[in-house]
């Protein structure tokens, strides 16, 4: 049974996909390699239908952490079910003891929209709270940032006609005034909000 979520897309200005449970491997054609990584297929299906409704309506969609991963799956990509298992030697992308204080560097791709939002900034420090990541990138997406230590994808954007973008970190956890060494997410978030306001008219 298909969800009819078009009325949400008609009445709302944009969609933010939050963090949370793992994306179910079945959502991208795999089986869980471990029971702990079974994910939430019901939430996946609901959110993928939401993404389709908002994209069809031309409304902006922004994915955070799990939301970034789900966007890749919704557009035909796949995920690493567990970074340490499938990419041994990778940068530590989650540390339960430090949670949002687990930090690492990202490298912004030159010429991307993200790079245009941050002129002159090639590298930045972001928080990292994820054990899954993009494996096969959607053929419809461009990479906007990577972790330079292991090459894992940290930000993506759709090449289609409307705003669809995701970041692997949590921009909502950071207050730049409190810690100026960390990436200032304000221009990133304002870009999404400005798009939503402009479409509202």
C-alpha positions as CSV (number, residue, x, y, z in Angstrom):
1,X,0.0,0.0,0.0
2,X,1.5,3.3,-1.1
3,X,1.5,6.3,1.3
4,X,-0.3,9.4,-0.1
5,X,1.9,12.1,1.4
6,X,1.4,14.7,-1.3
7,X,-0.7,16.9,1.0
8,X,2.3,17.3,3.3
9,X,4.4,18.5,0.5
10,X,1.7,20.9,-0.7
11,X,1.2,22.5,2.7
12,X,4.8,22.5,4.1
13,X,7.7,24.7,2.9
14,X,10.4,22.0,3.1
15,X,11.5,18.7,4.6
16,X,14.3,17.9,7.1
17,X,15.2,14.3,7.5
18,X,16.7,13.7,11.0
19,X,19.1,11.3,12.5
20,X,18.1,8.2,14.3
21,X,17.9,4.4,13.7
22,X,20.0,2.7,11.0
23,X,18.6,2.6,7.5
24,X,17.5,-1.0,6.9
25,X,19.8,-2.9,4.5
26,X,16.7,-4.3,2.8
27,X,16.0,-0.7,1.7
28,X,19.0,-0.9,-0.6
29,X,18.8,-4.5,-1.6
30,X,21.0,-6.1,1.1
31,X,20.5,-8.3,4.2
32,X,21.8,-7.2,7.6
33,X,25.4,-8.4,8.3
34,X,24.6,-8.4,12.0
35,X,21.2,-8.3,13.9
36,X,22.1,-4.9,15.5
37,X,22.2,-3.4,12.0
38,X,18.7,-4.4,10.9
39,X,17.5,-0.8,11.0
40,X,13.9,0.5,10.6
41,X,12.4,-0.5,7.2
42,X,9.0,1.0,8.1
43,X,10.5,4.4,8.8
44,X,12.7,4.1,5.7
45,X,9.6,3.5,3.5
46,X,7.7,6.3,5.0
47,X,10.5,8.8,4.7
48,X,11.4,7.7,1.1
49,X,7.8,8.4,0.1
50,X,8.0,11.8,1.9
51,X,11.2,12.6,-0.1
52,X,9.4,11.7,-3.4
53,X,6.4,13.8,-2.5
54,X,8.5,16.9,-1.7
55,X,10.8,16.4,-4.8
56,X,7.7,16.1,-7.0
57,X,6.4,19.3,-5.4
58,X,9.7,21.1,-6.0
59,X,10.1,21.7,-2.3
60,X,13.6,21.6,-0.6
61,X,14.8,18.5,1.2
62,X,17.7,18.5,3.7
63,X,19.1,15.3,5.2
64,X,21.0,15.1,8.5
65,X,23.1,12.0,9.4
66,X,20.6,9.2,8.9
67,X,18.7,11.6,6.6
68,X,21.8,12.1,4.4
69,X,22.2,8.3,4.1
70,X,18.5,7.8,3.4
71,X,18.6,10.4,0.6
72,X,21.4,8.4,-1.0
73,X,19.2,5.2,-0.8
74,X,16.1,7.0,-2.0
75,X,18.0,8.0,-5.1
76,X,19.5,4.5,-5.8
77,X,22.6,4.4,-3.7
78,X,23.8,2.0,-1.0
79,X,25.4,2.2,2.4
80,X,28.1,0.6,4.5
81,X,26.3,-1.2,7.2
82,X,29.1,-0.7,9.6
83,X,32.2,1.4,8.9
84,X,34.7,-0.5,11.2
85,X,33.6,-3.9,9.7
86,X,33.5,-2.9,6.1
87,X,36.2,-0.2,6.0
88,X,38.8,-1.3,8.6
89,X,41.3,1.4,9.2
90,X,38.8,4.2,8.5
91,X,38.7,7.3,10.6
92,X,36.7,6.9,13.9
93,X,33.3,8.3,12.9
94,X,31.5,7.5,16.2
95,X,32.6,7.5,19.8
96,X,29.8,6.8,22.2
97,X,31.7,8.3,25.1
98,X,32.2,11.7,23.3
99,X,29.0,11.7,21.2
100,X,28.7,15.1,19.5
101,X,32.2,16.0,20.7
102,X,33.7,13.3,18.5
103,X,35.3,15.5,15.8
104,X,37.2,15.1,12.5
105,X,38.1,17.0,9.4
106,X,36.1,17.4,6.2
107,X,37.4,18.6,2.9
108,X,34.9,20.7,0.8
109,X,34.8,19.9,-2.9
110,X,35.9,22.9,-5.0
111,X,33.2,24.3,-7.2
112,X,30.3,22.8,-5.3
113,X,27.4,24.8,-3.9
114,X,28.8,24.0,-0.4
115,X,32.1,25.6,-1.4
116,X,30.3,28.7,-2.7
117,X,28.6,29.1,0.6
118,X,32.0,29.0,2.3
119,X,34.4,30.9,0.0
120,X,38.1,30.3,0.7
121,X,37.3,27.4,3.1
122,X,38.8,24.1,2.0
123,X,38.8,22.1,5.2
124,X,36.8,22.3,8.4
125,X,36.2,20.4,11.6
126,X,32.7,18.8,12.1
127,X,31.1,16.5,14.7
128,X,30.7,12.8,13.8
129,X,28.2,10.4,15.3
130,X,27.6,7.6,12.8
131,X,28.7,4.0,12.2
132,X,27.1,3.7,8.8
133,X,28.0,5.7,5.7
134,X,27.5,6.0,1.9
135,X,29.0,3.1,0.1
136,X,27.8,3.5,-3.6
137,X,26.9,7.0,-4.3
138,X,23.5,7.6,-6.1
139,X,24.2,8.3,-9.8
140,X,22.1,11.4,-9.4
141,X,24.2,13.0,-6.6
142,X,27.4,15.0,-6.5
143,X,29.8,14.8,-3.5
144,X,30.2,18.2,-1.8
145,X,32.5,17.1,1.1
146,X,34.6,14.0,2.1
147,X,36.6,12.9,5.1
148,X,40.2,13.3,3.8
149,X,41.5,10.5,6.1
150,X,39.4,7.7,4.6
151,X,37.5,9.3,1.7
152,X,34.0,8.7,3.2
153,X,31.4,11.0,1.8
154,X,30.2,13.7,4.2
155,X,28.0,15.9,2.1
156,X,25.9,15.3,-1.1
157,X,23.6,17.3,-3.4
158,X,21.1,16.2,-6.1
159,X,21.8,17.3,-9.7
160,X,18.1,17.6,-10.3
161,X,16.0,20.8,-10.6
162,X,15.2,21.3,-6.9
163,X,17.1,21.6,-3.6
164,X,18.0,18.1,-2.2
165,X,21.1,18.0,-0.1
166,X,22.5,16.1,2.9
167,X,25.3,16.2,5.4
168,X,26.7,13.3,7.5
169,X,27.3,15.5,10.5
170,X,24.8,17.2,12.8
171,X,24.6,21.0,12.1
172,X,21.9,21.4,14.8
173,X,24.4,20.4,17.6
174,X,26.8,23.3,17.0
175,X,26.9,26.8,18.2
176,X,29.8,28.5,16.5
177,X,30.0,31.3,19.1
178,X,30.7,28.7,21.7
179,X,33.4,26.9,19.7
180,X,34.8,28.9,16.8
181,X,37.2,26.1,15.8
182,X,34.3,24.0,14.5
183,X,32.6,24.5,11.2
184,X,30.0,27.3,11.3
185,X,26.8,25.6,10.0
186,X,24.8,28.9,9.8
187,X,25.3,29.5,6.0
188,X,24.5,25.9,5.3
189,X,21.2,26.0,7.3
190,X,20.3,29.5,6.0
191,X,20.7,28.2,2.4
192,X,18.0,25.6,3.0
193,X,15.8,28.1,4.9
194,X,16.2,30.8,2.2
195,X,15.2,28.3,-0.5
196,X,12.1,27.3,1.4
197,X,11.1,30.9,2.0
198,X,11.7,31.9,-1.6
199,X,9.5,29.1,-2.9
200,X,6.8,30.1,-0.5
201,X,6.8,33.6,-2.0
